[in-house]
């Protein structure tokens, strides 16, 4: 069996004695088959040409495949490494050329999961713009360059498909104008959706101030010695009209969305042939959406004819 990335199995453990080792393009994990890197996709969104470009990197430098993760990100395996364990600069530059490494300093902190179907069908609000705003806010704040690679923000558009996901920060949309924040394992205050990104960035800044320094610094909100928000909002509960939760999206045609398919990635792998098929099928101007259920949403060209 190939060596995989280390798993963070206990989110409430205090007294960390090492830094997190979650991989990134600039911090590969040394697996038995070569360097393993993770490319973070905010909300799983990836333009077809960017996916094709990343697949080309995997074909030229790695094992040829793209590997999906449970956080709707992509991994490349069997890449070359230098003497210090990093990727050769030409490989980093090739990944960067796809547009999927927008910030070398902040790549580890861009962990933003979003309801994959948001803005496509269902849900109480379209969170695609909010996700982009949040990503830009994370990258613009210098202090957030030290966010741990396992720190996760989760945005649920009100359908409840991500309610079961552990989150450090996040929100659930209550309607088109309001959302309730998630702070660790508790519910925070209700805020306006158009102000939610700034609230989350501010909370992330506060987490960085409180987490400590060095190898014992907290990875997660629940590991902090002091609460991230005052006791009142932290003890809040999701309103009665909040979502009850929903199942993962089934594979195949998505009900209520003509031309939209959830394509399974067998064993969580996008082979070169599958990447080529997805890129060829995608409607012009539409993103592909990697899902947390190891599939890809594709809006087919026939849907816009």
Buried (B, 14 or more C-beta within 10 A) or exposed (E): EEEEBEEBEEBEEEEBEEBBBBBBBBBBBEBEEBBBBBBBBBBBBBBBEBBBBBBBBBBEBBBBBBBBBEBBBBBBBBBEBEEEEBBBEEBBEBBBBBEBBBBEEBBBBBBBBBBBBBBBBBBBBBBBBBBBBBBBBBBEBEEBBBBBBBBBBBBBBBBBBBBEBBBBBBBBBBEEEBBBBBBBBBBBBBBEBEEBBEBBBEBBBBBBEBBBEEEEBBBBBBBBEEBBBEEEBBEBEBEEEBBEEBEBBEBEEBEEBEBBBBBBBEEBBBBBEBBBBBBEBBBEEBBBBBBBBBBBBBBBBEBEE
